[in-house]
Amino acid sequence: MTEMSAAALRGAVDLSSLRNRPAAPAQGAPAPASGEGGAFPLVVDVTDATFGQVLELSQSVPVVVDLWAEWCGPCKQLSPILEKVVNELAGRLVLAKVDVDANPQLAQGFRAQSIPMVVALVAGQPVPLFTGAVPEEQVREVFAQLLQLAAQHGVTGTIPVGDVEAEGDAPEPEAPPLPPLHQAAFDAIEQGDYVGAIDAYERALAENPRDEDARAGLGQVRLLHRTQGLDLNEVRAAAAAAPTDVDAQFAVADLDVAGGHVADAFARLLDLFTAVPAEDQGRVRERLVELFGLVGDADPRVTEARRRLATLLF
């Protein structure tokens, strides 16, 4: 996840070639937002030709851009999560979906070297968010930070989503409040205090070792804490120079999981397990088990990696 700040609005992505592009009328193209004539959709497919509309919209409402492709498996995991969270935010964000294969100019403008890639637009300026498939909780955390950043720059508008009750449907019930330690962890995450969030989740687990939500949250925030501020190129170079350095290999595996390259991370750690002395194998096994829990036991990549680990152990 990219650390967001006011400095992020200085433009990490060059959209100058698309900024003034006219939005040519096209079947299925989104209508501009308006106060009385209708609402801009919360989730919309955009193209090289229609991108100018969402760029203009970002002056009043933050826009999240999801760069994806049909052949991309992690994209298919991430996109439903993005849509779910955006819809739950009820007009505070708009999701613009970009098929990079069909829209090469946008792919080039956003420098989409790997996908899925998620970028925000705030007041016409790009803000990198993250690449790779990430868990729903992390998406929520990043979007909360994005809304805070947008507010700092006066972008606080909302998109009308209609009167649910007027349409005859009952409103969705409010989510129950989080347990106190979970709320403390969430508040710490919003402030970028990952150490505080780890402490809160660890205390929750000490009180109830069966608290699976706390266990999952702890794994996610530990990963965020470990990868904060890491430079991918530097980390990979260090790991290549020291193939049996446990900490160096852990750093690459963490970044791979954060970026959605889960199978690569597992393969790296399993190979490391066979290469290090017995006194280090316990650390490698513990990190693998932690990452298994983060990805989820139902994931086939976890199943395969567990099978290989069992073979190595026994």
Residue pairs with C-beta under 8 A, 6 or more apart in sequence:
1 129
1 130
1 134
1 138
1 141
1 142
1 224
1 227
1 258
2 8
2 127
2 128
2 129
2 130
3 192
3 228
3 229
4 127
4 129
4 142
4 145
4 146
4 149
5 149
6 149
6 152
6 153
8 127
8 128
8 149
9 122
9 123
9 125
9 127
9 149
9 153
10 125
11 125
11 126
12 126
12 127
12 128
13 109
13 110
13 111
13 119
13 126
13 128
14 109
14 111
15 55
15 109
15 110
15 126
17 105
17 109
18 48
18 51
18 52
18 55
18 105
18 106
18 109
19 52
19 55
19 124
20 52
21 48
21 49
21 51
21 52
22 49
22 52
23 29
23 49
23 50
23 51
23 52
23 53
24 49
24 50
26 47
26 49
26 50
28 45
29 47
29 49
29 50
29 53
30 40
30 41
30 44
30 46
30 50
30 53
30 54
31 37
31 38
31 40
32 40
32 53
32 56
32 57
33 39
33 40
33 57
33 60
33 61
33 159
39 91
39 159
39 160
39 161
39 162
40 57
40 94
40 159
41 94
42 86
42 87
42 91
42 93
42 94
42 95
42 159
42 161
43 83
43 86
43 87
43 94
43 95
43 97
44 54
44 94
44 95
44 96
44 97
45 96
45 97
45 98
45 99
46 53
46 54
46 65
46 96
46 97
46 98
46 103
46 106
47 98
47 102
47 103
47 106
48 103
48 104
48 105
48 106
51 96
51 98
51 103
51 106
54 63
54 65
54 94
54 96
54 121
55 63
55 121
55 124
56 124
57 63
57 94
58 121
58 122
58 123
58 124
58 155
59 123
59 124
59 155
60 155
60 157
61 91
61 92
61 93
61 94
61 155
61 157
61 158
61 159
62 92
62 93
62 94
62 120
62 121
62 122
62 146
62 147
62 150
62 155
63 93
63 94
63 95
63 96
63 120
63 121
64 82
64 86
64 93
64 94
64 95
64 96
64 118
64 119
64 120
64 129
64 143
64 146
65 96
65 97
65 98
65 110
65 118
65 119
65 120
65 121
66 75
66 78
66 79
66 82
66 95
66 96
66 97
66 98
66 116
66 118
67 98
67 100
67 106
67 107
67 110
67 112
67 115
67 116
67 117
67 118
67 119
68 75
68 78
68 79
68 97
68 98
68 99
68 100
68 115
68 116
69 75
69 99
69 100
69 101
69 115
70 99
70 101
71 101
72 115
72 116
74 115
74 116
74 132
74 133
74 260
75 115
75 116
75 133
77 133
77 260
78 116
78 118
78 132
78 133
78 134
78 139
78 260
79 97
79 116
81 136
81 139
82 95
82 118
82 139
83 95
84 136
85 136
85 139
85 140
85 143
86 93
86 94
86 95
86 143
89 143
89 147
90 158
90 161
91 158
91 159
91 160
91 161
92 147
92 158
93 143
93 146
93 147
94 159
96 121
98 106
98 107
98 110
100 106
100 107
100 112
100 115
110 117
110 119
110 126
114 131
114 132
114 259
115 131
116 131
116 132
116 133
116 260
117 131
118 129
118 130
118 131
118 142
119 126
119 127
119 128
119 129
120 126
120 127
120 129
120 146
121 127
122 146
122 149
122 150
122 153
122 155
123 150
123 153
123 154
123 155
127 146
127 149
129 142
129 146
130 138
130 142
130 258
131 259
131 260
132 258
132 259
132 260
132 261
133 260
134 142
134 258
134 260
135 216
135 220
135 294
137 216
137 217
137 220
138 220
138 224
141 189
141 190
141 224
144 190
145 190
145 192
148 190
150 156
164 171
164 172
165 171
177 183
178 186
179 204
181 200
181 201
181 203
181 204
181 207
181 214
182 200
182 201
182 204
182 213
182 214
182 217
184 196
184 197
184 200
185 196
185 197
185 200
185 201
185 204
185 214
185 217
185 221
186 197
188 194
188 195
188 196
188 197
188 200
189 197
189 221
189 224
194 221
194 222
194 224
194 225
194 228
195 225
197 217
197 221
198 218
198 221
198 222
198 225
201 214
201 215
201 217
201 218
201 221
202 218
204 211
204 214
205 211
205 214
205 215
205 218
208 214
215 293
216 293
216 294
219 290
219 291
219 293
219 294
220 294
222 290
223 254
223 257
223 258
223 294
224 258
226 250
226 251
226 254
227 251
227 254
227 255
227 258
230 251
230 254
230 255
232 255
235 248
235 251
235 252
235 255
236 252
238 245
238 248
238 251
239 245
239 248
239 249
239 251
239 252
241 248
242 248
243 249
243 275
244 272
244 275
244 276
246 272
246 276
246 280
246 283
246 284
249 268
249 269
249 272
250 269
250 287
252 265
252 268
253 265
253 266
253 268
253 269
253 287
253 291
254 265
256 262
256 264
256 265
256 268
257 265
257 291
257 294
257 295
262 295
262 299
262 301
263 301
263 305
265 291
266 288
266 291
266 301
266 302
266 304
266 305
267 305
269 284
269 287
269 288
269 291
270 288
270 305
270 308
270 309
270 312
272 284
273 281
273 284
273 285
273 288
273 309
273 312
274 312
276 284
285 309
285 313
288 305
288 309
292 302
292 305
292 306
295 301
295 302
296 302
297 303
